[in-house]
Amino acid sequence: MLLILLNILTWILIIILFVVFVVFVMWMVTGYKAKVPFVPVPDSILKDIHKIMEVKEESVVYDLGCGDGRILFYLSRFFPKARYVGIENSPFPLLLARIRAWWHRKSSSTQIEILNQDFFKRDLSDATHIFTYLYPNVMDDLLPKLDRELRSGTRLVSVTFKFTTKQPIAEYDLNRSKYKLARKIYVYEF
């Protein structure tokens, strides 16, 4: 009996180690493939983002480099009729976002679409709101595309990083310690 129990525990340990290895490999591929590493927005600022985004029921919200999708899922609690699209091309955060979306579908009628795409190749012309948490060089590379595609009045909210050649219409200091991420939010209108 003890031998059988030891054998079962050994197999459980092997399975756990295999899963950890797979997750580690996915994390490494994510860092190699992405222009921006997966760094989630702190949960403590979600309420600030919610207020600043100004989403409405008829909004079309894109999260560029959505990571695990936490912004979309948070906003969908307040505006369930809005349309939400997360774009992510890194395997590990994409997997997390898709698992969350699958779980979310079981308990909500809100549809959150998580796409495995490069947001530089996705048409964003139907967006009314865009959320970003991207490095400045990626923001600047993205600006010409946004200027071409976005309709007048589209609101873009960026945490921490801003465009170097476009002035925000508003800037919010979240009064967070200088040792914490996500201390400022920038708002742009196109």
C-alpha positions in Angstrom: 0.0 0.0 0.0 2.8 2.4 0.9 4.6 1.5 -2.3 1.5 2.4 -4.4 1.1 5.7 -2.5 4.7 6.5 -3.2 4.3 5.7 -6.8 1.2 7.9 -7.1 3.1 10.8 -5.4 6.0 10.3 -7.7 3.8 10.6 -10.8 2.0 13.7 -9.3 5.4 15.3 -8.8 6.5 14.5 -12.3 3.3 16.0 -13.7 3.8 19.1 -11.6 7.4 19.5 -12.7 6.4 19.0 -16.4 3.7 21.7 -16.1 6.2 24.1 -14.4 8.6 23.4 -17.2 6.0 24.1 -19.9 5.0 27.3 -18.2 8.6 28.4 -17.9 9.2 27.7 -21.6 6.1 29.7 -22.6 7.3 32.5 -20.4 10.7 32.5 -22.1 9.2 32.4 -25.5 7.0 35.4 -24.5 10.0 37.4 -23.5 11.7 36.6 -26.8 8.8 37.1 -29.1 7.2 40.2 -27.6 8.3 43.8 -28.1 7.0 44.4 -24.5 7.4 41.9 -21.6 4.3 40.7 -19.8 4.0 43.0 -16.8 0.4 43.1 -15.6 -1.2 46.3 -14.5 -1.5 46.4 -10.7 -5.0 45.5 -9.5 -4.9 48.5 -7.2 -5.2 50.9 -10.2 -8.0 49.2 -12.0 -10.6 51.5 -10.4 -8.6 54.5 -11.7 -8.4 53.1 -15.2 -12.2 52.4 -15.1 -12.9 56.0 -14.2 -10.5 57.5 -16.7 -11.5 55.3 -19.6 -15.1 56.7 -19.7 -16.4 53.5 -21.3 -20.2 53.4 -22.1 -22.5 50.5 -23.0 -22.1 51.2 -26.7 -18.3 51.4 -26.6 -15.8 49.2 -28.5 -12.8 48.8 -26.2 -9.5 47.4 -27.4 -6.6 46.5 -25.1 -3.4 46.4 -27.2 -1.1 43.8 -25.7 -3.8 42.7 -23.3 -1.7 40.3 -21.3 -4.0 38.3 -19.1 -7.0 40.5 -20.0 -7.5 42.0 -16.6 -8.5 45.4 -17.9 -11.2 44.0 -20.2 -12.6 41.7 -17.5 -12.7 44.5 -15.0 -14.4 47.0 -17.3 -16.9 44.4 -18.4 -18.3 44.2 -14.9 -19.5 47.8 -15.2 -20.4 47.9 -18.9 -21.5 44.4 -19.9 -23.0 45.5 -23.2 -19.9 47.1 -24.5 -17.7 45.1 -26.9 -14.2 44.1 -25.7 -11.3 43.0 -27.8 -7.9 42.0 -26.4 -5.0 41.6 -28.7 -2.0 39.6 -27.5 0.7 37.6 -29.4 2.8 36.2 -26.6 1.9 32.6 -25.7 1.9 32.7 -21.9 -0.3 35.8 -21.3 -2.5 34.7 -24.3 -3.1 31.4 -22.6 -4.0 33.2 -19.3 -6.4 35.5 -21.1 -8.1 32.8 -23.0 -8.6 30.7 -19.8 -10.1 33.8 -18.1 -12.3 34.4 -21.2 -13.5 30.8 -21.1 -14.3 31.0 -17.4 -15.9 34.4 -17.9 -18.3 33.0 -20.6 -19.6 30.5 -18.0 -20.8 33.3 -15.7 -21.5 36.3 -17.9 -23.3 37.2 -21.1 -20.5 39.8 -21.9 -18.4 38.6 -24.7 -14.7 39.3 -24.5 -12.7 38.4 -27.6 -9.1 37.5 -27.1 -7.2 37.5 -30.4 -3.8 36.0 -31.1 -2.6 38.8 -33.3 0.0 41.5 -33.8 -1.9 44.7 -33.0 0.1 46.5 -35.7 -1.7 44.3 -38.3 -5.2 44.6 -36.8 -7.7 47.1 -38.1 -8.6 49.3 -35.2 -11.0 51.6 -37.0 -14.1 50.5 -35.0 -12.5 51.3 -31.6 -14.0 54.0 -29.4 -11.6 53.3 -26.6 -8.1 51.9 -26.5 -6.0 50.9 -23.5 -2.2 50.5 -23.7 0.6 49.6 -21.3 3.4 49.6 -23.8 7.0 50.9 -23.9 7.5 54.4 -25.4 9.2 53.1 -28.6 6.2 50.8 -29.2 3.8 53.7 -28.6 5.7 55.9 -31.1 5.8 53.1 -33.7 2.0 52.7 -33.2 1.1 56.4 -33.5 1.1 56.6 -37.3 -1.2 53.6 -37.5 -3.6 55.1 -34.9 -3.6 58.5 -36.7 -4.6 56.7 -40.0 -7.2 54.3 -38.6 -8.9 55.9 -35.6 -12.0 57.9 -36.0 -12.4 61.3 -34.5 -13.1 61.2 -30.7 -11.5 57.8 -30.0 -10.0 57.8 -26.5 -6.7 56.2 -25.8 -5.6 55.6 -22.2 -2.0 54.7 -21.5 -0.5 53.6 -18.2 3.0 54.8 -17.4 4.2 55.5 -21.0 3.3 58.3 -23.4 3.9 59.2 -27.0 6.9 61.4 -27.5 5.4 63.4 -30.3 1.7 63.7 -29.2 0.5 65.7 -26.3 -2.0 64.0 -23.9 -5.3 65.8 -23.2 -5.0 64.8 -19.6 -2.4 63.3 -17.3 -3.2 61.7 -13.9 -0.7 61.2 -11.2 -1.8 58.1 -9.1 0.3 59.1 -6.1 2.1 55.8 -6.0 5.5 55.3 -4.5 8.4 55.9 -6.9 9.3 52.2 -6.4 5.9 51.0 -7.8 4.8 50.5 -11.4 2.0 52.4 -13.0 2.3 55.8 -11.3 0.8 57.9 -14.1 -2.0 57.6 -16.7 -2.1 59.5 -19.9 -5.2 60.2 -21.9 -5.2 61.0 -25.7 -8.0 61.8 -28.0 -7.7 61.1 -31.8 
